Amino acid sequence: MTKLDIKLIEEKTGKRIRYDTISIGFDTAPAFTGICILKSDKKTISIEHLEVLSTSKKDDHFHRADHYTDSLEKFKQKLEQYKGHKILVIERCYYGMNPEVLIKLAHFGILTYHVLKKCFNAYFYYGATTARSIIGFNQKRQETEGTLKAKLYTRDTKDKKGKIKHKKGEKKKIKCKALVHNYLETDFGLKFDTEDEADAFVLSLAGLLS
């Protein structure tokens, strides 16, 4: 079981941790939902559990939703072992380019709340940017101080109109999510098997810092 020093986290984030609290983050999505359970006492935060719930792409949306809620019902049994104040943190979906994706993300988010709401004392609904900010992540700082190095374009690239978009030798932009995961490694010494678990950890830690 991995444990984190509360004083270290409070120094890095400039925020106070909620003592003697269980915070559970859900990075919800129809395909893969990351779950992280964190438990704090007065000195440390322990990563109690990491899990990814998955559904089959072969099923239609409602059958996937049924399988997801079945998994949540089983997850409730695990929650029974945790006594005391519990916080549920669900990732708030955002509109990128595909409205259909937005609808499905919102559906799975509200299913999570509906099935589990009676198991918790407090609830938060955080967007990814908000949760990352709460735990002290700064994109520009991580770009300069982190260990990820930007790759270079090996040739000029052009847009649809034929104009130069990127010149050879120009640095490629590092994706924000990759920088967040690098932040967890450089500042907290944490590596996760999947992106879903890492994202769920961010939400869970944000809950303890709220």
C-alpha positions in Angstrom: 0.0 0.0 0.0 1.5 3.3 -1.1 1.5 6.1 1.5 2.0 9.8 1.0 3.2 12.3 3.6 0.5 14.9 4.3 3.0 17.7 5.2 4.7 17.2 1.8 1.4 17.4 -0.1 0.2 20.5 1.9 3.5 22.2 1.2 3.3 21.5 -2.5 -0.3 22.5 -2.9 -0.6 25.3 -0.3 -3.8 23.7 0.9 -4.9 21.7 4.0 -5.8 18.0 3.8 -9.0 16.7 5.3 -8.0 14.4 8.1 -9.6 11.0 8.8 -11.4 11.0 5.5 -12.0 8.6 2.6 -12.1 10.3 -0.8 -13.0 8.3 -3.9 -12.4 9.6 -7.4 -14.3 8.4 -10.5 -12.9 9.2 -13.9 -16.1 8.1 -15.7 -16.4 7.1 -19.3 -18.4 4.5 -21.2 -15.4 2.4 -22.2 -13.1 2.7 -19.1 -13.8 4.3 -15.7 -10.9 4.8 -13.4 -11.5 4.6 -9.6 -9.1 5.6 -6.8 -9.8 5.3 -3.1 -7.6 7.5 -0.8 -7.7 7.4 3.0 -6.2 10.0 5.2 -5.3 10.1 8.9 -3.4 12.9 10.6 0.0 12.1 9.1 -0.4 10.2 5.8 -2.6 9.5 2.8 -2.8 5.9 1.7 -3.8 4.7 -1.7 -6.2 2.0 -0.6 -7.5 0.8 -4.0 -7.1 1.4 -7.7 -9.5 -0.1 -10.3 -10.7 0.3 -13.8 -14.3 -0.7 -14.8 -14.8 -1.5 -18.4 -17.6 -2.2 -20.8 -17.7 -3.8 -24.2 -17.7 -1.6 -27.4 -19.8 -4.4 -29.0 -22.8 -3.5 -26.8 -25.1 -0.5 -27.4 -25.0 2.4 -25.0 -27.8 1.3 -22.7 -26.4 -2.3 -22.3 -23.0 -0.7 -21.5 -24.8 1.5 -18.9 -26.5 -1.6 -17.4 -23.1 -3.4 -17.1 -21.6 -0.3 -15.6 -24.3 0.0 -12.9 -23.9 -3.7 -12.1 -20.2 -3.1 -11.5 -21.1 -0.1 -9.3 -23.4 -2.3 -7.2 -20.5 -4.7 -6.6 -18.2 -1.8 -5.8 -20.6 -0.8 -3.0 -19.7 -4.0 -1.2 -16.0 -2.7 -1.1 -17.2 0.6 0.4 -18.7 -1.2 3.4 -15.2 -1.7 4.8 -14.6 2.0 5.0 -16.1 3.8 8.0 -16.3 7.5 8.7 -16.6 10.6 6.5 -16.6 9.7 2.7 -16.3 12.0 -0.3 -17.3 11.2 -3.8 -15.6 13.1 -6.6 -16.9 12.6 -10.2 -15.1 14.1 -13.2 -17.2 16.8 -14.8 -17.5 16.2 -18.5 -16.7 18.9 -21.1 -17.7 19.5 -24.7 -14.8 19.0 -27.1 -15.9 18.3 -30.6 -18.4 15.5 -30.5 -21.7 16.1 -28.7 -22.5 12.4 -28.7 -19.4 11.8 -26.5 -20.5 14.6 -24.2 -24.0 13.0 -23.7 -22.5 9.6 -22.9 -20.0 11.0 -20.5 -22.7 13.0 -18.7 -24.9 9.9 -18.6 -22.2 7.7 -16.9 -21.4 10.5 -14.5 -25.0 10.8 -13.2 -25.3 7.0 -13.1 -22.3 7.0 -10.7 -23.9 9.6 -8.4 -27.3 7.9 -8.5 -26.0 4.4 -7.6 -23.5 5.5 -4.9 -25.0 8.7 -3.4 -26.2 7.0 -0.2 -22.7 5.7 0.5 -21.2 9.2 0.8 -21.4 12.3 3.0 -20.2 14.8 0.5 -19.9 15.1 -3.3 -17.8 17.1 -5.7 -18.2 17.4 -9.5 -14.8 18.7 -10.8 -13.6 19.3 -14.4 -10.2 18.0 -15.1 -8.6 21.4 -15.2 -10.1 22.3 -11.8 -9.0 19.1 -10.1 -5.5 19.5 -11.5 -5.3 23.0 -10.3 -6.4 22.0 -6.8 -3.6 19.4 -6.5 -1.0 22.1 -7.5 -0.4 21.2 -11.2 0.9 24.1 -13.3 1.3 23.2 -17.0 3.9 25.8 -17.8 6.0 24.9 -14.8 5.8 21.2 -15.6 6.9 21.9 -19.2 10.1 23.5 -18.0 10.8 21.6 -14.8 9.4 18.2 -15.6 11.2 15.2 -17.1 9.2 15.0 -20.3 11.1 16.3 -23.3 9.2 17.7 -26.3 9.9 15.9 -29.6 10.8 17.8 -32.7 9.1 18.0 -36.1 11.4 16.2 -38.6 9.9 18.1 -41.6 7.8 21.1 -42.4 4.0 20.4 -42.1 1.3 22.3 -43.8 -2.4 23.0 -43.2 -5.2 22.3 -45.6 -4.6 25.6 -47.5 -0.9 24.7 -48.0 0.4 27.2 -45.5 3.3 26.2 -43.2 1.9 25.0 -39.9 5.0 23.7 -38.2 8.6 24.1 -39.3 11.2 21.4 -39.2 13.0 21.4 -35.9 10.1 23.1 -34.1 9.1 21.5 -30.8 5.9 19.5 -30.7 3.4 20.4 -28.0 3.4 17.9 -25.1 -0.2 16.9 -24.2 -1.5 18.2 -20.9 -2.6 14.8 -19.7 1.0 13.5 -20.1 2.3 16.5 -18.2 -0.1 15.8 -15.4 1.0 12.2 -15.1 4.6 13.4 -15.2 3.8 15.8 -12.3 2.5 12.9 -10.2 5.8 11.1 -10.8 8.2 14.0 -10.3 6.4 15.7 -7.3 4.7 12.7 -5.6 6.8 9.8 -6.8 3.8 8.0 -8.2 3.5 5.9 -11.3 0.2 4.3 -12.4 -0.5 1.3 -14.6 -3.2 3.1 -16.6 -4.2 6.7 -17.4 -7.6 6.1 -16.0 -6.2 5.2 -12.5 -4.0 8.3 -12.6 -6.9 10.6 -13.5 -9.0 9.1 -10.8 -6.2 9.7 -8.3 -6.1 13.4 -9.2 -9.9 13.6 -8.5 -9.6 11.7 -5.3 -6.7 13.9 -4.0 -8.6 17.0 -5.0 -11.5 15.8 -2.8 -9.2 15.6 0.2 -7.9 19.1 -0.5 -11.3 20.7 -1.0 
